[in-house]
Amino acid sequence: MTDRDVFGGASRREFLAGLAAAGGAAMLPLHASLAQPAQAKHHGVIDVHHHFWAPEYLKAQVDWENAHHVPHFPGMEQWTPEVSLAEMDKAGVKTSVLSLASISQGMWGLDAAAATKVVHACHDYGAKVMSDHPGRFGLFAPLNMIDVPSSLKEVEYAYDQVHADGIGLQSSYNGVYLGDPMYNPIWEELNRRKAVVFVHGPNNACCSQIKDGPGMFGSIVEVTFDVTRTCASLLTSGGLQRYPNIKWIIAYGGGTLPFVAGRINNFFKNAKNLKEIAPNGVTAELQKFNVDTVNVTNAASMAALLKFLPSSHVLYGTDFLYFRNDQLDDLDRRGLSPKVKAAIFSENAKRMIPRLAKA
């Protein structure tokens, strides 16, 4: 098999060039971001979508990519906390809540025991980063989600030992969405803990090897569709109704949710189990979600988002190091009131995660 077979007609070099174009400024050499920053225009911002690479996670991802002839994203192997801090200082971001980037094949095809070792290593690494840089980082701790008993133990470890700010999940694991009944014991425990759950898009098997066509790859559109599917699954399974104490943050502005919520409503508004899954209506259930601002800071997307959700449900995120804080400037251009901007930039995050107000 040639590079062009794997990368949808593009060579490995052409594919990486496409990644660089998609990432824009994020593709600058990481050492360049360590230069002395200019005076930041913004202050006290909280970024709820900011990635980190614990060595064990990086190894698992790189090993999987090497085995499947998938190129590595430029920069992830150079990431350090100092790289994040330089970007944060330049933009006026006070605190970034760390979470894992997209994961391939559930948990890289690992079994539950091996995946748990990676997850615990990420917990411990995230805790060290928080300890080494007080007030600058939070943590959405991952779970393996391929085995419920071990995932429940990871919840206990994340909260009681690591003191994580919430849980960071992928929207699906090997095609299993978060509304699947197998996950109910996990939701019961997270509901009991009144957890914040951040939901990110995975590297889905359907698109990881560039089956979307020449010049395309799964991260462009597929991750947004995947988080939409998981939101719909949480609705139709009744999960949103049964676990009201979980505070969900959905990446990428909720995916396509602001655009397809009406369609979902039209299909389920006359469902026989409507009173069970959505006693106040389908739209009211979907409006329980909180979302971040990653790649929805353009005029059309933000207008749709703020028509669908109140600004109190919108939190700032970058998706660093794939994207950077020029998204703050985009939001400045949207004509939002100072009150709405303050809510999105930090106040909503402080309300959901009170520790951040004291950081």
C-alpha positions as CSV (number, residue, x, y, z in Angstrom):
1,M,0.0,0.0,0.0
2,T,1.3,3.4,-0.9
3,D,1.0,6.7,0.9
4,R,-1.5,7.8,-1.7
5,D,-3.7,4.7,-1.0
6,V,-3.8,5.6,2.7
7,F,-4.3,9.3,2.4
8,G,-7.1,9.4,-0.1
9,G,-5.1,10.1,-3.2
10,A,-2.7,12.6,-1.5
11,S,0.9,11.9,-0.6
12,R,2.0,11.9,3.0
13,R,3.7,15.3,2.3
14,E,0.5,16.7,0.7
15,F,-1.6,15.4,3.6
16,L,0.6,17.1,6.2
17,A,0.5,20.3,4.2
18,G,-3.3,20.1,4.4
19,L,-3.0,19.6,8.2
20,A,-0.8,22.7,8.4
21,A,-3.2,24.7,6.3
22,A,-6.1,23.6,8.5
23,G,-4.3,24.5,11.7
24,G,-3.2,27.9,10.5
25,A,-1.1,29.7,13.2
26,A,-1.1,26.5,15.3
27,M,1.4,25.1,12.8
28,L,4.1,27.7,13.6
29,P,7.2,26.2,15.2
30,L,6.4,25.7,18.8
31,H,9.6,27.3,19.9
32,A,8.4,30.5,18.3
33,S,5.5,30.6,20.7
34,L,8.0,30.8,23.6
35,A,9.1,34.3,22.7
36,Q,8.4,37.2,25.1
37,P,4.7,37.9,24.5
38,A,3.3,41.4,23.8
39,Q,0.9,43.0,26.2
40,A,-2.2,40.8,26.1
41,K,-5.4,42.4,24.9
42,H,-7.6,40.2,27.1
43,H,-7.4,39.3,30.7
44,G,-8.6,36.5,33.0
45,V,-9.9,34.3,30.2
46,I,-10.6,30.6,31.0
47,D,-10.1,28.1,28.2
48,V,-12.1,24.9,28.7
49,H,-10.8,23.1,25.6
50,H,-7.1,22.8,25.8
51,H,-5.1,19.7,25.2
52,F,-2.1,18.1,26.9
53,W,0.1,15.1,26.0
54,A,1.1,13.0,28.9
55,P,4.0,10.8,27.7
56,E,1.9,7.6,28.0
57,Y,-0.9,9.1,26.0
58,L,1.5,10.4,23.3
59,K,3.1,6.9,23.0
60,A,-0.3,5.2,22.7
61,Q,-1.4,7.6,20.0
62,V,1.9,7.5,18.1
63,D,2.1,3.7,18.2
64,W,-1.4,3.5,16.8
65,E,-0.7,6.0,14.1
66,N,2.5,4.2,13.1
67,A,0.7,0.9,13.0
68,H,-2.0,2.3,10.8
69,H,0.3,4.5,8.6
70,V,-1.4,7.7,9.8
71,P,0.8,10.8,10.0
72,H,1.4,12.5,13.3
73,F,-0.1,15.9,13.9
74,P,2.8,18.4,13.7
75,G,3.7,19.7,17.1
76,M,2.1,17.3,19.5
77,E,5.5,15.6,20.2
78,Q,7.0,18.9,21.1
79,W,4.2,20.0,23.5
80,T,5.2,20.9,27.0
81,P,3.2,22.9,29.7
82,E,5.5,25.8,28.9
83,V,4.3,25.8,25.3
84,S,0.7,26.2,26.6
85,L,1.7,28.9,29.1
86,A,3.4,30.9,26.4
87,E,0.2,30.9,24.2
88,M,-2.0,31.6,27.2
89,D,0.2,34.6,28.4
90,K,0.2,36.1,24.9
91,A,-3.6,36.0,24.7
92,G,-4.5,36.8,28.3
93,V,-5.8,33.4,29.2
94,K,-5.5,32.9,33.0
95,T,-6.5,29.2,33.2
96,S,-6.8,26.4,30.7
97,V,-8.6,23.2,31.6
98,L,-6.6,20.3,30.2
99,S,-8.2,17.3,28.4
100,L,-7.1,14.6,25.9
101,A,-7.2,15.3,22.2
102,S,-9.0,12.9,19.8
103,I,-8.4,9.2,20.6
104,S,-8.3,6.5,17.9
105,Q,-10.1,3.2,17.9
106,G,-11.8,3.5,21.2
107,M,-8.7,3.6,23.3
108,W,-6.1,2.8,20.5
109,G,-7.3,-0.8,20.4
110,L,-6.0,-1.5,23.9
111,D,-7.7,-3.7,26.3
112,A,-9.2,-2.3,29.5
113,A,-6.2,-3.0,31.7
114,A,-3.7,-1.4,29.3
115,A,-6.1,1.5,28.7
116,T,-6.5,2.1,32.4
117,K,-2.7,2.4,32.8
118,V,-2.7,5.1,30.2
119,V,-5.7,6.9,31.8
120,H,-4.1,6.8,35.3
121,A,-0.9,8.1,33.9
122,C,-2.8,11.0,32.3
123,H,-4.5,11.7,35.7
124,D,-1.2,11.8,37.5
125,Y,0.5,13.9,34.8
126,G,-2.4,16.4,34.8
127,A,-2.3,16.7,38.5
128,K,1.5,17.4,38.4
129,V,1.0,20.1,35.8
130,M,-1.7,21.7,38.0
131,S,0.6,21.5,41.0
132,D,3.6,22.9,39.2
133,H,1.7,25.9,37.9
134,P,-0.9,26.9,40.5
135,G,-3.9,28.6,39.1
136,R,-2.9,28.2,35.5
137,F,-4.4,24.7,34.7
138,G,-7.4,22.6,35.5
139,L,-8.1,19.0,34.5
140,F,-10.9,17.1,32.8
141,A,-9.8,13.6,33.7
142,P,-10.3,10.8,31.1
143,L,-11.9,7.5,31.5
144,N,-11.3,4.4,29.4
145,M,-15.1,3.9,28.7
146,I,-14.5,0.4,27.2
147,D,-15.1,-1.3,30.5
148,V,-17.6,0.1,33.0
149,P,-16.2,-1.3,36.3
150,S,-12.7,0.0,35.7
151,S,-14.1,3.3,34.4
152,L,-16.0,3.7,37.7
153,K,-12.7,3.1,39.6
154,E,-11.1,5.8,37.4
155,V,-13.9,8.2,38.4
156,E,-13.1,7.6,42.0
157,Y,-9.4,8.1,41.5
158,A,-9.9,11.2,39.4
159,Y,-12.0,13.0,42.0
160,D,-10.7,11.6,45.3
161,Q,-7.0,11.4,44.6
162,V,-6.3,13.7,41.7
163,H,-9.0,16.3,42.5
164,A,-9.9,16.8,38.9
165,D,-12.3,19.6,37.9
166,G,-14.5,17.2,35.8
167,I,-14.3,14.3,33.4
168,G,-13.2,14.5,29.8
169,L,-14.7,12.0,27.4
170,Q,-14.8,11.2,23.7
171,S,-18.3,11.4,22.1
172,S,-18.0,7.7,21.1
173,Y,-15.8,4.7,21.7
174,N,-15.6,2.2,18.9
175,G,-19.0,3.4,17.6
176,V,-20.7,3.3,21.0
177,Y,-22.3,6.6,21.9
178,L,-22.7,8.1,25.3
179,G,-26.5,7.4,25.5
180,D,-25.9,3.6,25.3
181,P,-27.4,1.9,28.4
182,M,-24.0,0.2,29.2
183,Y,-22.8,3.6,30.5
184,N,-25.7,4.1,32.9
185,P,-23.7,3.1,36.0
186,I,-21.1,5.7,35.1
187,W,-23.7,8.4,34.7
188,E,-25.3,7.5,38.0
189,E,-22.0,8.0,39.7
190,L,-21.2,11.3,37.9
191,N,-24.7,12.5,38.6
192,R,-24.2,11.8,42.3
193,R,-21.0,13.8,42.2
194,K,-22.7,16.6,40.2
195,A,-19.9,16.3,37.7
196,V,-18.9,18.5,34.8
197,V,-18.4,16.3,31.7
198,F,-16.5,17.7,28.7
199,V,-17.2,15.8,25.5
200,H,-14.7,15.9,22.6
201,G,-14.7,14.2,19.2
202,P,-12.7,11.1,18.5
203,N,-10.7,9.9,15.6
204,N,-13.5,7.6,14.3
205,A,-12.6,4.4,12.5
206,C,-14.8,5.5,9.6
207,C,-12.6,8.5,8.8
208,S,-9.2,7.9,10.4
209,Q,-7.7,6.8,7.2
210,I,-9.1,9.6,5.1
211,K,-12.1,8.0,3.5
212,D,-13.8,11.4,3.0
213,G,-12.1,12.1,-0.3
214,P,-9.0,13.8,-1.6
215,G,-7.8,16.6,0.6
216,M,-10.2,15.7,3.4
217,F,-9.7,14.1,6.8
218,G,-12.0,13.3,9.7
219,S,-11.1,16.2,11.9
220,I,-12.6,18.7,9.5
221,V,-16.2,17.7,9.7
222,E,-16.6,14.2,11.2
223,V,-15.8,15.2,14.8
224,T,-18.7,17.7,14.7
225,F,-21.1,15.1,13.4
226,D,-20.0,12.7,16.1
227,V,-20.6,15.0,19.0
228,T,-24.0,15.8,17.5
229,R,-24.8,12.0,17.4
230,T,-23.9,11.6,21.1
231,C,-26.1,14.5,22.1
232,A,-29.0,12.9,20.3
233,S,-28.3,9.6,21.9
234,L,-28.3,11.2,25.4
235,L,-31.7,12.7,24.5
236,T,-33.4,9.6,23.1
237,S,-32.0,7.3,25.8
238,G,-33.5,9.6,28.5
239,G,-30.1,10.2,29.9
240,L,-30.5,14.0,30.0
241,Q,-33.7,13.5,32.1
242,R,-32.4,10.8,34.4
243,Y,-29.1,12.5,35.3
244,P,-29.9,16.2,35.7
245,N,-26.9,16.9,37.9
246,I,-24.4,16.3,35.2
247,K,-23.2,19.5,33.6
248,W,-22.3,18.7,30.0
249,I,-19.9,20.8,27.9
250,I,-20.0,19.8,24.2
251,A,-17.1,20.7,22.0
252,Y,-17.2,22.6,18.7
253,G,-20.3,24.6,19.7
254,G,-22.3,21.4,20.1
255,G,-21.3,20.2,16.7
256,T,-24.2,20.7,14.3
257,L,-26.8,20.7,17.2
258,P,-27.9,24.3,16.7
259,F,-28.7,23.5,13.1
260,V,-30.4,20.1,13.5
261,A,-32.2,20.6,16.8
262,G,-35.4,21.5,14.9
263,R,-35.2,18.3,12.9
264,I,-34.6,16.2,16.0
265,N,-37.6,17.9,17.6
266,N,-39.8,17.2,14.6
267,F,-39.0,13.5,14.7
268,F,-39.5,13.0,18.4
269,K,-42.2,15.5,19.5
270,N,-44.9,12.9,19.1
271,A,-42.9,9.9,20.4
272,K,-44.7,7.6,22.7
273,N,-42.1,8.0,25.4
274,L,-41.8,11.8,25.1
275,K,-42.9,12.3,28.7
276,E,-40.2,10.0,29.8
277,I,-37.3,11.4,27.8
278,A,-38.4,15.0,27.4
279,P,-41.3,16.0,29.6
280,N,-40.8,19.7,28.8
281,G,-40.2,19.2,25.1
282,V,-37.3,18.0,23.0
283,T,-35.9,21.5,22.5
284,A,-35.8,22.1,26.3
285,E,-33.8,18.9,26.8
286,L,-31.3,19.8,24.1
287,Q,-30.9,23.2,25.6
288,K,-29.5,21.6,28.8
289,F,-26.2,21.2,27.0
290,N,-23.4,23.7,27.4
291,V,-20.9,24.2,24.5
292,D,-17.5,25.7,23.8
293,T,-16.7,28.2,21.1
294,V,-14.1,26.2,19.1
295,N,-14.4,27.1,15.5
296,V,-17.8,28.6,15.8
297,T,-16.6,32.2,16.4
298,N,-17.5,33.3,12.9
299,A,-20.5,35.5,12.4
300,A,-23.0,32.9,11.0
301,S,-22.1,30.1,13.5
302,M,-22.2,32.3,16.5
303,A,-25.5,33.9,15.5
304,A,-27.0,30.4,15.2
305,L,-25.5,29.2,18.4
306,L,-26.8,32.2,20.5
307,K,-30.2,31.8,18.9
308,F,-30.3,28.2,20.1
309,L,-28.6,28.6,23.5
310,P,-28.5,31.4,26.1
311,S,-25.0,32.9,26.5
312,S,-24.9,31.4,30.0
313,H,-24.4,28.0,28.2
314,V,-21.4,29.1,26.1
315,L,-17.8,28.8,27.3
316,Y,-14.6,29.9,25.6
317,G,-12.3,27.2,24.2
318,T,-9.4,27.0,21.8
319,D,-8.7,23.4,20.9
320,F,-5.0,24.3,21.5
321,L,-2.6,23.3,20.0
322,Y,-4.6,22.6,16.9
323,F,-6.0,26.2,17.0
324,R,-5.1,29.3,19.0
325,N,-6.4,32.4,20.7
326,D,-7.1,34.5,17.6
327,Q,-10.6,33.1,18.3
328,L,-10.8,35.8,21.1
329,D,-10.4,38.5,18.5
330,D,-13.2,36.8,16.4
331,L,-15.5,37.0,19.3
332,D,-14.6,40.7,19.8
333,R,-15.9,41.3,16.3
334,R,-19.3,39.7,16.9
335,G,-20.8,42.8,18.5
336,L,-21.5,41.0,21.8
337,S,-22.3,43.0,24.9
338,P,-19.6,43.3,27.6
339,K,-21.9,41.2,29.9
340,V,-22.2,38.4,27.3
341,K,-18.4,38.5,26.5
342,A,-17.5,38.3,30.2
343,A,-19.9,35.3,30.6
344,I,-18.3,33.5,27.7
345,F,-14.7,34.4,28.4
346,S,-14.7,33.3,32.1
347,E,-17.8,33.8,34.2
348,N,-19.7,30.7,32.9
349,A,-16.7,28.5,33.6
350,K,-16.3,29.9,37.1
351,R,-19.9,29.2,37.8
352,M,-19.6,25.6,36.6
353,I,-16.2,25.0,38.2
354,P,-16.1,27.2,41.3
355,R,-12.5,26.4,42.0
356,L,-11.6,28.4,39.0
357,A,-13.0,31.6,40.6
358,K,-10.4,31.2,43.4
359,A,-7.5,30.3,41.2
